[in-house]
Amino acid sequence: MLPIAAPITRILLRYVVGAWVAKAGLAIDVNDPNIFEVANFVVAGFIGLLTEGWWTMARRRGWHQ
């Protein structure tokens, strides 16, 4: 496998999941659109942190090679 495959996969996965969350991931039935926007932002941020945390753990344990 190419050494660049792991970072590219991580970046693409982050954007795919972010797009999914923004489009249809949250079905919160709220009347205030601001609350919905904040909820989308929080969930997308959590997914980004989870992805970066997984990458950091993989690098420390040698899984990224």
N, CA, C and O atoms as a GROMACS GRO file, in nm:
protein
  260
    1MET      N    1   0.085  -0.117   0.000
    1MET     CA    2   0.000   0.000   0.000
    1MET      C    3   0.090   0.124   0.000
    1MET      O    4   0.197   0.125   0.060
    2LEU      N    5   0.044   0.226  -0.066
    2LEU     CA    6   0.119   0.350  -0.072
    2LEU      C    7   0.119   0.417   0.066
    2LEU      O    8   0.019   0.409   0.137
    3PRO      N    9   0.228   0.483   0.103
    3PRO     CA   10   0.231   0.549   0.234
    3PRO      C   11   0.133   0.665   0.247
    3PRO      O   12   0.098   0.704   0.358
    4ILE      N   13   0.089   0.718   0.136
    4ILE     CA   14  -0.005   0.830   0.140
    4ILE      C   15  -0.150   0.783   0.154
    4ILE      O   16  -0.239   0.866   0.177
    5ALA      N   17  -0.175   0.655   0.140
    5ALA     CA   18  -0.313   0.603   0.141
    5ALA      C   19  -0.383   0.626   0.275
    5ALA      O   20  -0.500   0.661   0.277
    6ALA      N   21  -0.313   0.606   0.385
    6ALA     CA   22  -0.376   0.621   0.516
    6ALA      C   23  -0.422   0.765   0.543
    6ALA      O   24  -0.536   0.784   0.584
    7PRO      N   25  -0.338   0.866   0.521
    7PRO     CA   26  -0.387   1.003   0.544
    7PRO      C   27  -0.499   1.044   0.449
    7PRO      O   28  -0.592   1.113   0.489
    8ILE      N   29  -0.490   1.002   0.324
    8ILE     CA   30  -0.595   1.037   0.228
    8ILE      C   31  -0.726   0.970   0.267
    8ILE      O   32  -0.832   1.032   0.260
    9THR      N   33  -0.719   0.845   0.308
    9THR     CA   34  -0.840   0.774   0.352
    9THR      C   35  -0.901   0.843   0.472
    9THR      O   36  -1.023   0.858   0.479
   10ARG      N   37  -0.819   0.884   0.567
   10ARG     CA   38  -0.869   0.952   0.687
   10ARG      C   39  -0.938   1.082   0.651
   10ARG      O   40  -1.045   1.112   0.704
   11ILE      N   41  -0.878   1.159   0.564
   11ILE     CA   42  -0.937   1.287   0.524
   11ILE      C   43  -1.067   1.266   0.448
   11ILE      O   44  -1.166   1.334   0.475
   12LEU      N   45  -1.068   1.172   0.355
   12LEU     CA   46  -1.191   1.146   0.279
   12LEU      C   47  -1.302   1.095   0.370
   12LEU      O   48  -1.418   1.135   0.355
   13LEU      N   49  -1.267   1.007   0.464
   13LEU     CA   50  -1.367   0.956   0.556
   13LEU      C   51  -1.426   1.068   0.642
   13LEU      O   52  -1.546   1.071   0.667
   14ARG      N   53  -1.341   1.160   0.685
   14ARG     CA   54  -1.389   1.272   0.765
   14ARG      C   55  -1.491   1.356   0.687
   14ARG      O   56  -1.594   1.395   0.741
   15TYR      N   57  -1.461   1.384   0.560
   15TYR     CA   58  -1.552   1.465   0.481
   15TYR      C   59  -1.680   1.391   0.445
   15TYR      O   60  -1.788   1.451   0.441
   16VAL      N   61  -1.670   1.262   0.419
   16VAL     CA   62  -1.790   1.184   0.388
   16VAL      C   63  -1.884   1.180   0.508
   16VAL      O   64  -2.004   1.201   0.494
   17VAL      N   65  -1.829   1.154   0.624
   17VAL     CA   66  -1.912   1.149   0.744
   17VAL      C   67  -1.967   1.287   0.778
   17VAL      O   68  -2.082   1.299   0.819
   18GLY      N   69  -1.888   1.389   0.761
   18GLY     CA   70  -1.936   1.525   0.785
   18GLY      C   71  -2.051   1.562   0.693
   18GLY      O   72  -2.147   1.626   0.736
   19ALA      N   73  -2.041   1.523   0.566
   19ALA     CA   74  -2.150   1.550   0.472
   19ALA      C   75  -2.274   1.471   0.510
   19ALA      O   76  -2.386   1.522   0.500
   20TRP      N   77  -2.255   1.348   0.554
   20TRP     CA   78  -2.370   1.266   0.596
   20TRP      C   79  -2.440   1.328   0.715
   20TRP      O   80  -2.563   1.335   0.719
   21VAL      N   81  -2.363   1.374   0.812
   21VAL     CA   82  -2.423   1.436   0.930
   21VAL      C   83  -2.494   1.564   0.891
   21VAL      O   84  -2.605   1.589   0.940
   22ALA      N   85  -2.435   1.642   0.806
   22ALA     CA   86  -2.497   1.768   0.766
   22ALA      C   87  -2.625   1.745   0.687
   22ALA      O   88  -2.720   1.824   0.697
   23LYS      N   89  -2.630   1.639   0.608
   23LYS     CA   90  -2.746   1.616   0.522
   23LYS      C   91  -2.859   1.543   0.594
   23LYS      O   92  -2.973   1.589   0.593
   24ALA      N   93  -2.828   1.429   0.655
   24ALA     CA   94  -2.938   1.346   0.706
   24ALA      C   95  -2.907   1.278   0.839
   24ALA      O   96  -2.991   1.203   0.888
   25GLY      N   97  -2.794   1.302   0.895
   25GLY     CA   98  -2.756   1.231   1.016
   25GLY      C   99  -2.837   1.267   1.138
   25GLY      O  100  -2.861   1.182   1.224
   26LEU      N  101  -2.880   1.389   1.145
   26LEU     CA  102  -2.957   1.434   1.261
   26LEU      C  103  -3.102   1.456   1.220
   26LEU      O  104  -3.130   1.530   1.125
   27ALA      N  105  -3.192   1.394   1.290
   27ALA     CA  106  -3.334   1.414   1.265
   27ALA      C  107  -3.398   1.472   1.391
   27ALA      O  108  -3.501   1.423   1.437
   28ILE      N  109  -3.336   1.574   1.444
   28ILE     CA  110  -3.387   1.637   1.566
   28ILE      C  111  -3.508   1.722   1.529
   28ILE      O  112  -3.502   1.808   1.441
   29ASP      N  113  -3.616   1.697   1.597
   29ASP     CA  114  -3.738   1.773   1.571
   29ASP      C  115  -3.745   1.891   1.668
   29ASP      O  116  -3.802   1.882   1.777
   30VAL      N  117  -3.686   2.000   1.626
   30VAL     CA  118  -3.688   2.121   1.708
   30VAL      C  119  -3.749   2.234   1.626
   30VAL      O  120  -3.746   2.233   1.503
   31ASN      N  121  -3.804   2.329   1.696
   31ASN     CA  122  -3.865   2.443   1.629
   31ASN      C  123  -3.765   2.554   1.599
   31ASN      O  124  -3.788   2.637   1.510
   32ASP      N  125  -3.655   2.556   1.671
   32ASP     CA  126  -3.556   2.661   1.655
   32ASP      C  127  -3.445   2.614   1.561
   32ASP      O  128  -3.373   2.520   1.595
   33PRO      N  129  -3.428   2.676   1.445
   33PRO     CA  130  -3.323   2.634   1.352
   33PRO      C  131  -3.182   2.658   1.407
   33PRO      O  132  -3.088   2.591   1.365
   34ASN      N  133  -3.167   2.753   1.499
   34ASN     CA  134  -3.035   2.776   1.558
   34ASN      C  135  -2.990   2.657   1.642
   34ASN      O  136  -2.873   2.621   1.641
   35ILE      N  137  -3.082   2.597   1.714
   35ILE     CA  138  -3.049   2.479   1.794
   35ILE      C  139  -3.009   2.365   1.702
   35ILE      O  140  -2.915   2.291   1.731
   36PHE      N  141  -3.079   2.351   1.592
   36PHE     CA  142  -3.045   2.246   1.496
   36PHE      C  143  -2.906   2.267   1.439
   36PHE      O  144  -2.830   2.172   1.425
   37GLU      N  145  -2.871   2.391   1.406
   37GLU     CA  146  -2.738   2.421   1.352
   37GLU      C  147  -2.629   2.391   1.454
   37GLU      O  148  -2.524   2.336   1.420
   38VAL      N  149  -2.652   2.428   1.579
   38VAL     CA  150  -2.554   2.401   1.684
   38VAL      C  151  -2.538   2.252   1.705
   38VAL      O  152  -2.427   2.203   1.723
   39ALA      N  153  -2.649   2.178   1.701
   39ALA     CA  154  -2.641   2.032   1.716
   39ALA      C  155  -2.562   1.971   1.602
   39ALA      O  156  -2.481   1.881   1.625
   40ASN      N  157  -2.584   2.016   1.480
   40ASN     CA  158  -2.505   1.968   1.366
   40ASN      C  159  -2.357   1.996   1.386
   40ASN      O  160  -2.273   1.910   1.361
   41PHE      N  161  -2.326   2.117   1.430
   41PHE     CA  162  -2.186   2.155   1.452
   41PHE      C  163  -2.122   2.068   1.559
   41PHE      O  164  -2.008   2.024   1.543
   42VAL      N  165  -2.193   2.043   1.668
   42VAL     CA  166  -2.138   1.961   1.778
   42VAL      C  167  -2.114   1.817   1.732
   42VAL      O  168  -2.010   1.760   1.762
   43VAL      N  169  -2.208   1.760   1.662
   43VAL     CA  170  -2.193   1.621   1.617
   43VAL      C  171  -2.079   1.610   1.515
   43VAL      O  172  -1.998   1.518   1.523
   44ALA      N  173  -2.072   1.703   1.422
   44ALA     CA  174  -1.963   1.700   1.324
   44ALA      C  175  -1.828   1.719   1.392
   44ALA      O  176  -1.730   1.656   1.354
   45GLY      N  177  -1.822   1.806   1.492
   45GLY     CA  178  -1.698   1.825   1.566
   45GLY      C  179  -1.658   1.701   1.643
   45GLY      O  180  -1.540   1.666   1.649
   46PHE      N  181  -1.757   1.634   1.703
   46PHE     CA  182  -1.729   1.510   1.775
   46PHE      C  183  -1.675   1.403   1.681
   46PHE      O  184  -1.582   1.331   1.717
   47ILE      N  185  -1.733   1.392   1.564
   47ILE     CA  186  -1.686   1.292   1.467
   47ILE      C  187  -1.543   1.326   1.422
   47ILE      O  188  -1.460   1.236   1.405
   48GLY      N  189  -1.515   1.454   1.402
   48GLY     CA  190  -1.380   1.494   1.366
   48GLY      C  191  -1.280   1.462   1.476
   48GLY      O  192  -1.170   1.413   1.447
   49LEU      N  193  -1.316   1.489   1.601
   49LEU     CA  194  -1.228   1.455   1.713
   49LEU      C  195  -1.208   1.304   1.725
   49LEU      O  196  -1.097   1.258   1.754
   50LEU      N  197  -1.313   1.229   1.704
   50LEU     CA  198  -1.303   1.084   1.709
   50LEU      C  199  -1.209   1.032   1.600
   50LEU      O  200  -1.127   0.943   1.626
   51THR      N  201  -1.221   1.086   1.481
   51THR     CA  202  -1.134   1.045   1.370
   51THR      C  203  -0.988   1.078   1.400
   51THR      O  204  -0.899   0.995   1.380
   52GLU      N  205  -0.963   1.198   1.448
   52GLU     CA  206  -0.825   1.238   1.479
   52GLU      C  207  -0.770   1.159   1.597
   52GLU      O  208  -0.652   1.124   1.598
   53GLY      N  209  -0.853   1.129   1.695
   53GLY     CA  210  -0.808   1.047   1.808
   53GLY      C  211  -0.772   0.907   1.764
   53GLY      O  212  -0.673   0.850   1.810
   54TRP      N  213  -0.852   0.852   1.675
   54TRP     CA  214  -0.823   0.718   1.623
   54TRP      C  215  -0.690   0.719   1.546
   54TRP      O  216  -0.610   0.626   1.559
   55TRP      N  217  -0.666   0.822   1.468
   55TRP     CA  218  -0.542   0.833   1.391
   55TRP      C  219  -0.422   0.844   1.485
   55TRP      O  220  -0.318   0.782   1.462
   56THR      N  221  -0.435   0.923   1.590
   56THR     CA  222  -0.327   0.938   1.687
   56THR      C  223  -0.297   0.806   1.756
   56THR      O  224  -0.181   0.769   1.773
   57MET      N  225  -0.401   0.734   1.795
   57MET     CA  226  -0.381   0.604   1.858
   57MET      C  227  -0.316   0.505   1.761
   57MET      O  228  -0.228   0.428   1.801
   58ALA      N  229  -0.357   0.508   1.635
   58ALA     CA  230  -0.298   0.418   1.535
   58ALA      C  231  -0.150   0.449   1.514
   58ALA      O  232  -0.070   0.358   1.498
   59ARG      N  233  -0.115   0.575   1.514
   59ARG     CA  234   0.027   0.612   1.497
   59ARG      C  235   0.110   0.568   1.617
   59ARG      O  236   0.222   0.520   1.600
   60ARG      N  237   0.056   0.583   1.737
   60ARG     CA  238   0.130   0.544   1.858
   60ARG      C  239   0.150   0.392   1.865
   60ARG      O  240   0.254   0.346   1.912
   61ARG      N  241   0.052   0.317   1.820
   61ARG     CA  242   0.061   0.171   1.826
   61ARG      C  243   0.119   0.108   1.702
   61ARG      O  244   0.136  -0.014   1.697
   62GLY      N  245   0.151   0.188   1.602
   62GLY     CA  246   0.214   0.136   1.482
   62GLY      C  247   0.116   0.076   1.382
   62GLY      O  248   0.158   0.001   1.293
   63TRP      N  249  -0.011   0.105   1.394
   63TRP     CA  250  -0.111   0.048   1.303
   63TRP      C  251  -0.115   0.120   1.169
   63TRP      O  252  -0.171   0.069   1.072
   64HIS      N  253  -0.057   0.238   1.162
   64HIS     CA  254  -0.070   0.319   1.041
   64HIS      C  255   0.020   0.272   0.928
   64HIS      O  256   0.011   0.326   0.818
   65GLN      N  257   0.105   0.177   0.951
   65GLN     CA  258   0.198   0.134   0.846
   65GLN      C  259   0.151   0.009   0.777
   65GLN      O  260   0.217  -0.040   0.686
   0.00000   0.00000   0.00000
